[in-house]
Amino acid sequence: MYELLPVIPGLFNLTYLTNTGAAFGMLAGAQSIWRQVFFVGVAVAAIVILFFSYRQFCRQGRIFAHAIGLIAGGAVGNLIDRLRFGAVVDFLDFYVGAHHWPAFNVADSAICVGVGLFILGSFLYPPQEGEQ
């Protein structure tokens, strides 16, 4: 725990951290059982919503299918960590000098890239008139 393995000195380490909260540790101090129920419930709800909206968004463009796949995959990955360990395991540590970006994992990256693709797709393929 908290050990660092330098991969690219001055830029990137592998580490081992657990995050019991949400992004940037939000709600990490909340009571354990309620925090766990909340995060598992939110993840399951998000996955269900993504599952049922997949077909509709795929009609608008392939980029939306990839975006939803990345977001859902990231949500499932973090959900598995929460169910197995009671926290999300973060291990990617990027920094410049003494300035560190908060540690994250591959599932977090998939969610961020998926959201970015979804936003990009919204600009590239705006809904047609009568389509909502």
C-alpha angles and dihedrals in degrees: 000000000000091000115141127216110192111223100166108014112231093017118041140025135173111229140163118238132152121216115201091179135058127268111343090002097295112170091010090132095053120112108286103237095044092045090051093047090048096050095043090048093049092048093049092047091050092049092049092049091048091048093053095042095048097090094048094050094044089063089061095056145314091258089069091054090054092045094051091046092053094046093047092045091051092047091050091048093052091043090055090052091050093050094045101038106015088240141053115262112229118192110156113094118182121182146155114214107315093339111101128187108221110271115261141171139233092267090056089050092050091052092049094046090046092052089047091052090047091053091045090049090051089059096041096044109028114185113272120238110283091021117106 
